[in-house]
Amino acid sequence: MDNILTEKDILEQENKLYSAIKEGNITLLDKLLHDDLLFIIPSGETITKEKDLDTYRKGALKVNELLPEVENLNIIDDMAVITLIIKLSGKFNEVPFEASYRYIRFWKKFGDGVKVVGGSGIAI
């Protein structure tokens, strides 16, 4: 298996992730997120893949606008670390929100594709 990742690979995966988030596409999110994902959300809570997917299943998060700006992207063998600023607007539990967040995401290449294995997001 070729474990080499490229910047293009990661940016393609990021774009798929943005689409899945905006569309609430649980099937695509399930493919993009590793089963053992750990992610720290802006409240400081650590969530798992299943908890993240439940947010979409229940319709709690609805994203209207997602505007990403990549800050850094480092490829380290079969992993990538990306930092971004994302302007988001939408509704969470029917409460409108609009804010900018700084994210870090860790992507890793597996036999069945490149998946998010961890990350964190904070409001800025």
TORNU-97572 format. One record per atom (N, C-alpha, C, O): residue number from 1; residue in three letters; atom name; y, x, z. Coordinates in pm, whole numbers, plus 50000, padded with zeros to 5 digits. Layout:
BEGIN
PT  num  residuo  atomo     py     px     pz
PT  NUM      ala     CA      Y      X      Z
...
% end
This chain:
BEGIN
PT  num  residuo  atomo     py     px     pz
PT    1      met      N  49881  50084  50000
PT    1      met     CA  50000  50000  50000
PT    1      met      C  50124  50088  50000
PT    1      met      O  50135  50180  50080
PT    2      asp      N  50214  50059  49912
PT    2      asp     CA  50341  50131  49905
PT    2      asp      C  50433  50076  50014
PT    2      asp      O  50476  49960  50007
PT    3      asn      N  50463  50159  50113
PT    3      asn     CA  50546  50114  50224
PT    3      asn      C  50695  50141  50204
PT    3      asn      O  50775  50110  50292
PT    4      ile      N  50732  50198  50092
PT    4      ile     CA  50871  50232  50070
PT    4      ile      C  50954  50106  50046
PT    4      ile      O  50920  50022  49962
PT    5      leu      N  51061  50094  50121
PT    5      leu     CA  51156  49984  50104
PT    5      leu      C  51281  50036  50036
PT    5      leu      O  51313  50155  50046
PT    6      thr      N  51349  49949  49966
PT    6      thr     CA  51477  49985  49906
PT    6      thr      C  51585  49892  49958
PT    6      thr      O  51557  49786  50013
PT    7      glu      N  51707  49933  49939
PT    7      glu     CA  51821  49849  49976
PT    7      glu      C  51812  49715  49903
PT    7      glu      O  51841  49610  49959
PT    8      lys      N  51773  49722  49776
PT    8      lys     CA  51760  49600  49695
PT    8      lys      C  51657  49504  49756
PT    8      lys      O  51681  49383  49762
PT    9      asp      N  51543  49558  49803
PT    9      asp     CA  51440  49475  49868
PT    9      asp      C  51499  49398  49985
PT    9      asp      O  51479  49277  49999
PT   10      ile      N  51572  49468  50069
PT   10      ile     CA  51626  49406  50191
PT   10      ile      C  51734  49305  50158
PT   10      ile      O  51737  49197  50217
PT   11      leu      N  51821  49337  50065
PT   11      leu     CA  51927  49242  50029
PT   11      leu      C  51868  49116  49966
PT   11      leu      O  51920  49006  49986
PT   12      glu      N  51759  49130  49890
PT   12      glu     CA  51690  49013  49836
PT   12      glu      C  51633  48926  49949
PT   12      glu      O  51644  48804  49946
PT   13      gln      N  51573  48991  50048
PT   13      gln     CA  51517  48918  50162
PT   13      gln      C  51628  48851  50243
PT   13      gln      O  51613  48737  50287
PT   14      glu      N  51738  48921  50261
PT   14      glu     CA  51852  48862  50333
PT   14      glu      C  51900  48736  50260
PT   14      glu      O  51927  48634  50324
PT   15      asn      N  51910  48743  50129
PT   15      asn     CA  51956  48626  50053
PT   15      asn      C  51859  48509  50065
PT   15      asn      O  51900  48394  50074
PT   16      lys      N  51729  48539  50066
PT   16      lys     CA  51629  48435  50087
PT   16      lys      C  51647  48373  50227
PT   16      lys      O  51637  48251  50243
PT   17      leu      N  51674  48458  50326
PT   17      leu     CA  51693  48411  50463
PT   17      leu      C  51815  48321  50472
PT   17      leu      O  51810  48216  50536
PT   18      tyr      N  51926  48360  50408
PT   18      tyr     CA  52048  48277  50410
PT   18      tyr      C  52019  48140  50350
PT   18      tyr      O  52061  48038  50405
PT   19      ser      N  51948  48138  50238
PT   19      ser     CA  51915  48010  50173
PT   19      ser      C  51828  47924  50264
PT   19      ser      O  51851  47804  50278
PT   20      ala      N  51728  47986  50325
PT   20      ala     CA  51638  47912  50415
PT   20      ala      C  51714  47853  50533
PT   20      ala      O  51688  47740  50573
PT   21      ile      N  51808  47929  50587
PT   21      ile     CA  51889  47881  50701
PT   21      ile      C  51975  47764  50657
PT   21      ile      O  51978  47660  50724
PT   22      lys      N  52045  47780  50546
PT   22      lys     CA  52135  47674  50499
PT   22      lys      C  52059  47546  50462
PT   22      lys      O  52108  47436  50487
PT   23      glu      N  51941  47561  50404
PT   23      glu     CA  51863  47446  50360
PT   23      glu      C  51771  47391  50469
PT   23      glu      O  51711  47285  50453
PT   24      gly      N  51760  47465  50580
PT   24      gly     CA  51665  47426  50684
PT   24      gly      C  51523  47430  50633
PT   24      gly      O  51440  47348  50671
PT   25      asn      N  51494  47528  50546
PT   25      asn     CA  51364  47541  50481
PT   25      asn      C  51264  47609  50574
PT   25      asn      O  51255  47732  50579
PT   26      ile      N  51191  47529  50647
PT   26      ile     CA  51098  47580  50748
PT   26      ile      C  50985  47661  50684
PT   26      ile      O  50942  47761  50742
PT   27      thr      N  50938  47621  50568
PT   27      thr     CA  50831  47693  50499
PT   27      thr      C  50874  47836  50466
PT   27      thr      O  50800  47931  50489
PT   28      leu      N  50995  47849  50411
PT   28      leu     CA  51045  47982  50377
PT   28      leu      C  51075  48063  50503
PT   28      leu      O  51044  48182  50508
PT   29      leu      N  51134  48001  50603
PT   29      leu     CA  51160  48072  50729
PT   29      leu      C  51029  48123  50789
PT   29      leu      O  51023  48235  50840
PT   30      asp      N  50924  48042  50782
PT   30      asp     CA  50794  48080  50834
PT   30      asp      C  50742  48206  50764
PT   30      asp      O  50680  48291  50828
PT   31      lys      N  50767  48217  50634
PT   31      lys     CA  50723  48335  50557
PT   31      lys      C  50806  48458  50589
PT   31      lys      O  50754  48569  50591
PT   32      leu      N  50936  48439  50615
PT   32      leu     CA  51028  48551  50634
PT   32      leu      C  51028  48607  50776
PT   32      leu      O  51064  48723  50797
PT   33      leu      N  50988  48527  50873
PT   33      leu     CA  50990  48570  51013
PT   33      leu      C  50849  48610  51057
PT   33      leu      O  50753  48535  51035
PT   34      his      N  50837  48726  51117
PT   34      his     CA  50707  48773  51167
PT   34      his      C  50664  48686  51285
PT   34      his      O  50747  48639  51362
PT   35      asp      N  50533  48667  51298
PT   35      asp     CA  50480  48584  51406
PT   35      asp      C  50520  48635  51545
PT   35      asp      O  50532  48555  51638
PT   36      asp      N  50540  48765  51560
PT   36      asp     CA  50576  48823  51690
PT   36      asp      C  50727  48852  51702
PT   36      asp      O  50768  48934  51784
PT   37      leu      N  50807  48785  51621
PT   37      leu     CA  50952  48801  51623
PT   37      leu      C  51008  48782  51764
PT   37      leu      O  50967  48692  51838
PT   38      leu      N  51104  48868  51799
PT   38      leu     CA  51187  48848  51917
PT   38      leu      C  51332  48861  51871
PT   38      leu      O  51369  48956  51802
PT   39      phe      N  51414  48763  51910
PT   39      phe     CA  51553  48761  51866
PT   39      phe      C  51640  48717  51982
PT   39      phe      O  51609  48619  52050
PT   40      ile      N  51749  48788  52005
PT   40      ile     CA  51843  48750  52109
PT   40      ile      C  51956  48672  52044
PT   40      ile      O  52031  48724  51961
PT   41      ile      N  51968  48545  52083
PT   41      ile     CA  52071  48458  52025
PT   41      ile      C  52203  48477  52101
PT   41      ile      O  52204  48537  52209
PT   42      pro      N  52314  48427  52045
PT   42      pro     CA  52445  48453  52106
PT   42      pro      C  52458  48412  52254
PT   42      pro      O  52542  48468  52325
PT   43      ser      N  52378  48317  52301
PT   43      ser     CA  52383  48278  52443
PT   43      ser      C  52320  48384  52534
PT   43      ser      O  52337  48379  52656
PT   44      gly      N  52248  48480  52475
PT   44      gly     CA  52181  48583  52552
PT   44      gly      C  52033  48556  52572
PT   44      gly      O  51960  48641  52624
PT   45      glu      N  51988  48438  52531
PT   45      glu     CA  51847  48400  52543
PT   45      glu      C  51764  48471  52436
PT   45      glu      O  51808  48485  52322
PT   46      thr      N  51645  48516  52475
PT   46      thr     CA  51551  48574  52380
PT   46      thr      C  51460  48462  52330
PT   46      thr      O  51399  48390  52409
PT   47      ile      N  51453  48448  52197
PT   47      ile     CA  51368  48345  52140
PT   47      ile      C  51258  48406  52054
PT   47      ile      O  51266  48521  52010
PT   48      thr      N  51157  48327  52032
PT   48      thr     CA  51043  48365  51947
PT   48      thr      C  51057  48295  51812
PT   48      thr      O  51145  48212  51792
PT   49      lys      N  50969  48330  51722
PT   49      lys     CA  50965  48265  51592
PT   49      lys      C  50946  48114  51609
PT   49      lys      O  51016  48035  51546
PT   50      glu      N  50853  48076  51693
PT   50      glu     CA  50823  47933  51710
PT   50      glu      C  50943  47856  51763
PT   50      glu      O  50970  47744  51720
PT   51      lys      N  51014  47916  51856
PT   51      lys     CA  51133  47849  51912
PT   51      lys      C  51240  47837  51803
PT   51      lys      O  51307  47734  51793
PT   52      asp      N  51256  47940  51723
PT   52      asp     CA  51354  47937  51614
PT   52      asp      C  51317  47827  51514
PT   52      asp      O  51402  47747  51475
PT   53      leu      N  51191  47823  51474
PT   53      leu     CA  51147  47721  51379
PT   53      leu      C  51164  47580  51436
PT   53      leu      O  51198  47487  51363
PT   54      asp      N  51140  47563  51566
PT   54      asp     CA  51158  47432  51630
PT   54      asp      C  51302  47383  51621
PT   54      asp      O  51326  47263  51607
PT   55      thr      N  51396  47475  51627
PT   55      thr     CA  51537  47439  51614
PT   55      thr      C  51562  47369  51481
PT   55      thr      O  51636  47272  51473
PT   56      tyr      N  51498  47420  51376
PT   56      tyr     CA  51512  47359  51243
PT   56      tyr      C  51429  47232  51230
PT   56      tyr      O  51474  47134  51172
PT   57      arg      N  51307  47235  51285
PT   57      arg     CA  51222  47116  51279
PT   57      arg      C  51289  46995  51344
PT   57      arg      O  51280  46883  51292
PT   58      lys      N  51355  47018  51455
PT   58      lys     CA  51421  46910  51529
PT   58      lys      C  51556  46872  51468
PT   58      lys      O  51616  46773  51509
PT   59      gly      N  51603  46951  51371
PT   59      gly     CA  51733  46924  51310
PT   59      gly      C  51850  46958  51399
PT   59      gly      O  51961  46910  51377
PT   60      ala      N  51827  47042  51501
PT   60      ala     CA  51933  47078  51596
PT   60      ala      C  52042  47163  51531
PT   60      ala      O  52159  47151  51566
PT   61      leu      N  52003  47249  51435
PT   61      leu     CA  52099  47337  51369
PT   61      leu      C  52114  47297  51224
PT   61      leu      O  52016  47291  51149
PT   62      lys      N  52238  47270  51186
PT   62      lys     CA  52269  47240  51046
PT   62      lys      C  52385  47331  51005
PT   62      lys      O  52495  47320  51058
PT   63      val      N  52358  47419  50911
PT   63      val     CA  52458  47516  50865
PT   63      val      C  52519  47466  50735
PT   63      val      O  52448  47442  50637
PT   64      asn      N  52651  47453  50735
PT   64      asn     CA  52723  47412  50613
PT   64      asn      C  52769  47533  50533
PT   64      asn      O  52765  47532  50410
PT   65      glu      N  52813  47636  50604
PT   65      glu     CA  52866  47755  50537
PT   65      glu      C  52813  47879  50606
PT   65      glu      O  52809  47886  50728
PT   66      leu      N  52773  47976  50526
PT   66      leu     CA  52721  48102  50576
PT   66      leu      C  52774  48211  50483
PT   66      leu      O  52729  48223  50369
PT   67      leu      N  52869  48290  50532
PT   67      leu     CA  52932  48394  50451
PT   67      leu      C  52903  48531  50512
PT   67      leu      O  52969  48570  50609
PT   68      pro      N  52806  48605  50457
PT   68      pro     CA  52768  48734  50513
PT   68      pro      C  52849  48850  50456
PT   68      pro      O  52890  48849  50340
PT   69      glu      N  52869  48950  50541
PT   69      glu     CA  52930  49077  50497
PT   69      glu      C  52848  49189  50560
PT   69      glu      O  52850  49207  50682
PT   70      val      N  52776  49263  50477
PT   70      val     CA  52691  49372  50525
PT   70      val      C  52779  49487  50572
PT   70      val      O  52870  49530  50501
PT   71      glu      N  52751  49535  50694
PT   71      glu     CA  52822  49652  50747
PT   71      glu      C  52742  49779  50723
PT   71      glu      O  52794  49877  50668
PT   72      asn      N  52616  49777  50764
PT   72      asn     CA  52529  49894  50752
PT   72      asn      C  52389  49849  50713
PT   72      asn      O  52345  49741  50750
PT   73      leu      N  52321  49934  50638
PT   73      leu     CA  52182  49909  50602
PT   73      leu      C  52111  50043  50598
PT   73      leu      O  52138  50126  50510
PT   74      asn      N  52021  50064  50694
PT   74      asn     CA  51945  50189  50701
PT   74      asn      C  51799  50160  50672
PT   74      asn      O  51739  50070  50732
PT   75      ile      N  51741  50236  50580
PT   75      ile     CA  51599  50226  50550
PT   75      ile      C  51529  50340  50623
PT   75      ile      O  51567  50457  50610
PT   76      ile      N  51426  50305  50701
PT   76      ile     CA  51351  50404  50777
PT   76      ile      C  51203  50380  50748
PT   76      ile      O  51138  50298  50813
PT   77      asp      N  51150  50453  50649
PT   77      asp     CA  51012  50436  50604
PT   77      asp      C  50985  50290  50566
PT   77      asp      O  51041  50240  50468
PT   78      asp      N  50897  50221  50643
PT   78      asp     CA  50860  50084  50608
PT   78      asp      C  50943  49981  50686
PT   78      asp      O  50906  49864  50695
PT   79      met      N  51057  50027  50742
PT   79      met     CA  51146  49939  50818
PT   79      met      C  51288  49951  50766
PT   79      met      O  51325  50051  50704
PT   80      ala      N  51366  49848  50795
PT   80      ala     CA  51508  49852  50763
PT   80      ala      C  51585  49790  50879
PT   80      ala      O  51539  49696  50943
PT   81      val      N  51701  49846  50904
PT   81      val     CA  51792  49794  51006
PT   81      val      C  51921  49758  50934
PT   81      val      O  51980  49842  50865
PT   82      ile      N  51964  49634  50951
PT   82      ile     CA  52086  49588  50884
PT   82      ile      C  52180  49529  50989
PT   82      ile      O  52137  49456  51078
PT   83      thr      N  52308  49562  50977
PT   83      thr     CA  52409  49497  51061
PT   83      thr      C  52504  49424  50968
PT   83      thr      O  52540  49473  50860
PT   84      leu      N  52545  49305  51013
PT   84      leu     CA  52633  49222  50931
PT   84      leu      C  52729  49142  51017
PT   84      leu      O  52707  49122  51137
PT   85      ile      N  52834  49099  50954
PT   85      ile     CA  52921  48997  51012
PT   85      ile      C  52900  48873  50927
PT   85      ile      O  52910  48877  50804
PT   86      ile      N  52872  48762  50994
PT   86      ile     CA  52848  48637  50922
PT   86      ile      C  52942  48530  50977
PT   86      ile      O  52945  48505  51097
PT   87      lys      N  53017  48469  50888
PT   87      lys     CA  53098  48353  50924
PT   87      lys      C  53012  48230  50903
PT   87      lys      O  52960  48206  50794
PT   88      leu      N  52996  48152  51010
PT   88      leu     CA  52910  48034  51007
PT   88      leu      C  52989  47910  51045
PT   88      leu      O  53077  47915  51132
PT   89      ser      N  52956  47800  50980
PT   89      ser     CA  53007  47670  51024
PT   89      ser      C  52896  47569  51005
PT   89      ser      O  52812  47582  50917
PT   90      gly      N  52898  47468  51090
PT   90      gly     CA  52797  47364  51083
PT   90      gly      C  52797  47283  51210
PT   90      gly      O  52902  47261  51272
PT   91      lys      N  52678  47238  51249
PT   91      lys     CA  52662  47160  51372
PT   91      lys      C  52540  47209  51448
PT   91      lys      O  52437  47240  51389
PT   92      phe      N  52554  47217  51580
PT   92      phe     CA  52442  47246  51666
PT   92      phe      C  52433  47132  51766
PT   92      phe      O  52526  47107  51843
PT   93      asn      N  52320  47062  51764
PT   93      asn     CA  52303  46940  51845
PT   93      asn      C  52420  46844  51824
PT   93      asn      O  52474  46786  51918
PT   94      glu      N  52455  46828  51696
PT   94      glu     CA  52562  46736  51652
PT   94      glu      C  52703  46778  51693
PT   94      glu      O  52798  46704  51668
PT   95      val      N  52718  46896  51755
PT   95      val     CA  52851  46946  51792
PT   95      val      C  52895  47045  51684
PT   95      val      O  52828  47146  51661
PT   96      pro      N  53009  47018  51617
PT   96      pro     CA  53057  47109  51513
PT   96      pro      C  53091  47248  51570
PT   96      pro      O  53138  47261  51683
PT   97      phe      N  53066  47349  51489
PT   97      phe     CA  53106  47485  51527
PT   97      phe      C  53152  47559  51402
PT   97      phe      O  53113  47528  51290
PT   98      glu      N  53236  47657  51426
PT   98      glu     CA  53281  47750  51322
PT   98      glu      C  53315  47880  51393
PT   98      glu      O  53402  47882  51479
PT   99      ala      N  53246  47988  51357
PT   99      ala     CA  53266  48115  51427
PT   99      ala      C  53215  48230  51342
PT   99      ala      O  53144  48211  51243
PT  100      ser      N  53252  48349  51384
PT  100      ser     CA  53200  48471  51323
PT  100      ser      C  53106  48538  51423
PT  100      ser      O  53131  48539  51543
PT  101      tyr      N  52997  48593  51370
PT  101      tyr     CA  52895  48657  51451
PT  101      tyr      C  52863  48794  51394
PT  101      tyr      O  52872  48816  51273
PT  102      arg      N  52827  48885  51482
PT  102      arg     CA  52774  49015  51437
PT  102      arg      C  52624  49011  51464
PT  102      arg      O  52580  48981  51575
PT  103      tyr      N  52547  49041  51361
PT  103      tyr     CA  52401  49040  51371
PT  103      tyr      C  52345  49178  51344
PT  103      tyr      O  52402  49257  51268
PT  104      ile      N  52233  49205  51407
PT  104      ile     CA  52149  49318  51370
PT  104      ile      C  52010  49259  51348
PT  104      ile      O  51961  49180  51429
PT  105      arg      N  51949  49297  51238
PT  105      arg     CA  51814  49248  51206
PT  105      arg      C  51726  49367  51169
PT  105      arg      O  51772  49464  51108
PT  106      phe      N  51600  49357  51208
PT  106      phe     CA  51501  49460  51178
PT  106      phe      C  51396  49399  51086
PT  106      phe      O  51326  49305  51123
PT  107      trp      N  51387  49454  50965
PT  107      trp     CA  51289  49410  50866
PT  107      trp      C  51179  49515  50858
PT  107      trp      O  51206  49634  50866
PT  108      lys      N  51054  49469  50844
PT  108      lys     CA  50941  49561  50830
PT  108      lys      C  50852  49513  50717
PT  108      lys      O  50831  49394  50698
PT  109      lys      N  50801  49610  50642
PT  109      lys     CA  50713  49578  50530
PT  109      lys      C  50568  49567  50578
PT  109      lys      O  50517  49655  50647
PT  110      phe      N  50504  49456  50540
PT  110      phe     CA  50363  49430  50571
PT  110      phe      C  50290  49405  50440
PT  110      phe      O  50353  49396  50334
PT  111      gly      N  50159  49395  50446
PT  111      gly     CA  50078  49368  50328
PT  111      gly      C  50117  49239  50257
PT  111      gly      O  50105  49229  50135
PT  112      asp      N  50165  49141  50334
PT  112      asp     CA  50202  49012  50275
PT  112      asp      C  50353  48995  50258
PT  112      asp      O  50401  48882  50241
PT  113      gly      N  50428  49104  50264
PT  113      gly     CA  50572  49097  50238
PT  113      gly      C  50656  49162  50345
PT  113      gly      O  50606  49220  50441
PT  114      val      N  50786  49151  50326
PT  114      val     CA  50883  49207  50419
PT  114      val      C  50928  49094  50512
PT  114      val      O  50966  48986  50466
PT  115      lys      N  50924  49121  50644
PT  115      lys     CA  50953  49017  50742
PT  115      lys      C  51049  49068  50850
PT  115      lys      O  51054  49187  50881
PT  116      val      N  51123  48974  50907
PT  116      val     CA  51209  49005  51021
PT  116      val      C  51120  49016  51144
PT  116      val      O  51043  48924  51174
PT  117      val      N  51130  49129  51216
PT  117      val     CA  51051  49148  51338
PT  117      val      C  51137  49140  51463
PT  117      val      O  51085  49125  51574
PT  118      gly      N  51269  49151  51447
PT  118      gly     CA  51357  49144  51564
PT  118      gly      C  51501  49144  51523
PT  118      gly      O  51537  49170  51408
PT  119      gly      N  51585  49115  51622
PT  119      gly     CA  51728  49117  51597
PT  119      gly      C  51806  49058  51711
PT  119      gly      O  51752  49026  51817
PT  120      ser      N  51935  49046  51687
PT  120      ser     CA  52027  48994  51787
PT  120      ser      C  52154  48948  51719
PT  120      ser      O  52192  49000  51614
PT  121      gly      N  52218  48850  51779
PT  121      gly     CA  52345  48802  51726
PT  121      gly      C  52442  48774  51840
PT  121      gly      O  52404  48720  51944
PT  122      ile      N  52569  48812  51819
PT  122      ile     CA  52672  48785  51918
PT  122      ile      C  52795  48728  51848
PT  122      ile      O  52825  48762  51733
PT  123      ala      N  52866  48642  51919
PT  123      ala     CA  52992  48588  51865
PT  123      ala      C  53097  48699  51875
PT  123      ala      O  53101  48774  51973
PT  124      ile      N  53182  48707  51773
PT  124      ile     CA  53291  48807  51776
PT  124      ile      C  53424  48739  51749
PT  124      ile      O  53528  48805  51747
% end
